[in-house]
Amino acid sequence: MTTTSSSTPLPTAPNLIELAIGGMTCASCAARIEKKLNRMEGVSATVNYATEKATVRFADEVTPDDLIATVEKTGYTAKLPPPPTPAGTPAAEAPVDELRGLRNRLWTSVALTVPVILLAMVPAWQFDYWQWLSLTLAAPVVVWGGLPFHRAALINLRHGAATMDTLVSVGTLAAFGWSLWALFLGDAGTPGMTHPFSFAITRSDGAGNIYLEAAAGVTLFILAGRYFEARSKRNAGAALRALLELGARDVAVLRGGVETRVPVEQLAVGDRFVVRPGEKIATDGVVDEGTSAVDASMLTGESVPVEVGPGDAVVGATVNAGGRLVVTATRIGGDTQLAQMARLVEQAQSGKAAAQRLADRISGVFVPIVIALAVGTLGWWLGTGGGPTAAFTAAVAVLIIACPCALGLATPTALLVGTGRGAQLGILIKGPEVLENTRRVDTVVLDKTGTVTTGRMTLAEVAPAEGVEAAELLRLTGALEAASEHPVARAVAAGAAEAGALPPVTEFANVEGLGVTGVVEGRAVVVGRLRLLRERGFDVPPEVERAVTDAEAAGRTAVLAGWDGRARGLLAVADAVKPTSRAAVARLRELGLHPVLLTGDNATVARAVAEEVGIDEVIAEVLPAEKVDVVARLQREGRVVAMVGDGVNDAAALAQADLGLAMGTGTDVAIEASDLTLVRGDLTAAADAVRLARRTLNTIRGNLVWAFGYNVAALPLAAAGLLNPMIAGGTMALSSVFVVANSLRLRRFRPLTTP
């Protein structure tokens, strides 16, 4: 078994700035902006399409205004993001407003497009002047519903680039424009005109053909895909807001010997403040007075509470679980450990390379080829004497058949079915950009506390001394510990209560940092550390000392109990391994993943847990801020890393990993920073999540291959002028049906283990 630790700090680059980018519609937009910024002398930039941010490192001679100007010249907007909103302050919800506008555009387009498609595809419903009703309904969809695509295509045109937006815009406008020509100048506007349903491949002059259902339908399908993509985008700001919410809102500051309750923002370095039992520590500091147990599990992931006293450092946002503390503030605001972790999360998310969507990658070649083919078709028909009407019919048919109708459904339908099935199994997939990495992952890093283990202290062992009954030891010790607020004491009391009712306690007293005393069933009982019993003059039998040594070697916390001048045994408390963890690790190995246990706990505890679940590689004693560095180091070694965690301390590592999986029983910060969320809080769901993500990705790939294959196969027919409009509409519909049916196969996905 390998046990290592990490202590290399994250590098902090000078002249580092983050820009909020607006106007991006696909991954190729992010690539274009990144390329323009990196062409500037002394600039190194990474643009993330998912978070809509650019992380830029720049030399002294470059100013933020220069960077913003470069982005704006590329056709997009850029601005410095506002500072994080302090806890308790209402934050603006700009992403929600943007989504609402897109949703309104989508549902309006749905209401207008469905009748157009039905009228075009069902000849029996084509009443007199039906074509004019179709025009009335389709025009707002093509012009207003497709406005985002037309605007993006215009921006791309100004900068000599072409994306799927270009193809959607050109194709829908060509179909709509040709329909207008056929209605007003051709034969399509004649009363009683119908589109007969025929599969015959014949040449047509196009004067009686309208393509309104194609123009409106393609706009609707692509708009739906864009909406579902926007809805699934991760919002880095939500993770940062959740982090800030962990902090205390106000604090009791000691000024002139008097406690004054003030907002935490007014706290200054050097101020002394009071922390009562159950309160959050307001900021990083050093204990001046009092002793207590501090529950730092939310921030550090360590399951055992930390005993603190005068001179010990404490961290803001951790919880005082014991006595009254007086703390001197040493770091405030952006200098605290909580604020530093927030920055780590944001840096990891922004630094993650944006996943290049397959459709956008192919469009870099496909779009120019289609446009060139349409122009070539027009020229060839004109050059061979085919006449302008036939030439324009063939050229427009090329653009229409190339319109990615099925392509617009390829990703969102598979994603919706896959995510829907995942939700039934306790797996939430956040978006299409996370899927590509699942097939390449070879290493899975598992956080210990709350992921492999329950994250709660539980009674693991009762070891009575010779001549003492285990039931008596448990009853007397549990009764005394039930009167204490210490987390370890609560674990002992809970375990004892399960065995039966606990007797009352009198003369209870707390010995700070060591244990408790009291009278139970007429006996003066002492419970606590070995040191406490020896200070009280208790005789400790050799078998009890050996039991203490064995418990600590196994990574457990030993609590001794004694009465009548003699130690009567011990109770061992530990963070118990989840029942399913060993089977889950075996499942992950079957998927070709190498498991690594990562924890802030000591190496002894980590090795004990690793041996129990079957993990060979252990990285222990890692500080919260160093977890992200461990993941980065594994990536530098050539590994593709998945990270499974649940705590605030895991958030940056989850964002840094190629695939982040958060336990749904964990913190909002971890969930926001992850790619996949395991709602059940069961590690077996991690193996199912990887399998489902890989299956969903394969379905998307199959859909894309079919969608592009259909377009490529039909293009020669369109160029030859043999594409009947009803065949075009029918094959387009069949292509979409195939994509949907292929995606629905994901509903048959079954987990390896039944939840």
Summary of the structure (lengths in Angstrom):
residues: 755
radius of gyration: 32.9
end to end distance: 31.2
largest distance: 114.9
contacts: 2749
relative contact order: 0.12
helix: 51%
strand: 19%
